Amino acid sequence: MAHPGKPAMGPAEIKRAKAMLADPTITVEEVAQQIGVQPSTLYRHIPGGRSSLNQAAA
């Protein structure tokens, strides 16, 4: 569980999550589990999820 005042995902976790999401064989649920957060938390920190990464790469 996250500590009060400490974000569930900092810049390092967001960077790791984006790197994992770049691999289409890994599900969002698996990425969230690896980071130690819920999928909803992942989407909150990376709006658009995997599709936002595809647009950035295009």
C-alpha positions as CSV (number, residue, x, y, z in Angstrom):
1,M,0.0,0.0,0.0
2,A,1.3,3.5,-0.8
3,H,2.4,5.8,2.0
4,P,0.3,8.9,2.5
5,G,1.8,11.8,0.5
6,K,3.9,9.5,-1.6
7,P,2.7,9.0,-5.2
8,A,2.0,5.4,-6.2
9,M,4.1,6.0,-9.3
10,G,7.1,8.3,-9.5
11,P,9.0,9.2,-12.7
12,A,11.1,6.0,-12.5
13,E,8.0,3.8,-12.3
14,I,6.3,5.7,-15.1
15,K,9.4,5.3,-17.3
16,R,9.5,1.5,-16.5
17,A,5.8,1.2,-17.3
18,K,6.1,3.0,-20.6
19,A,9.0,0.7,-21.6
20,M,7.0,-2.4,-20.7
21,L,3.8,-1.1,-22.5
22,A,5.9,-0.6,-25.6
23,D,6.0,-4.4,-25.8
24,P,2.6,-5.5,-27.3
25,T,3.0,-9.0,-25.8
26,I,2.7,-7.6,-22.2
27,T,-0.8,-6.8,-21.0
28,V,-1.6,-3.6,-19.0
29,E,-2.5,-5.9,-16.1
30,E,0.9,-7.5,-16.2
31,V,2.7,-4.1,-16.3
32,A,0.6,-2.9,-13.3
33,Q,1.5,-6.1,-11.4
34,Q,5.2,-5.6,-12.1
35,I,5.1,-2.0,-10.9
36,G,3.0,-2.9,-7.9
37,V,-0.1,-0.8,-8.7
38,Q,-3.6,-1.3,-10.0
39,P,-4.3,-0.9,-13.7
40,S,-6.4,2.1,-12.9
41,T,-3.4,3.8,-11.3
42,L,-1.4,3.0,-14.4
43,Y,-3.9,4.7,-16.6
44,R,-4.1,7.7,-14.3
45,H,-0.3,8.2,-14.7
46,I,-0.2,7.3,-18.4
47,P,-3.4,8.8,-19.9
48,G,-4.4,6.8,-23.0
49,G,-2.3,3.8,-21.9
50,R,-0.6,1.9,-24.7
51,S,-2.3,3.9,-27.4
52,S,-0.7,7.2,-26.2
53,L,2.7,5.5,-26.6
54,N,2.0,4.6,-30.2
55,Q,1.0,8.2,-31.1
56,A,4.2,9.4,-29.5
57,A,6.3,7.0,-31.6
58,A,4.5,7.9,-34.8
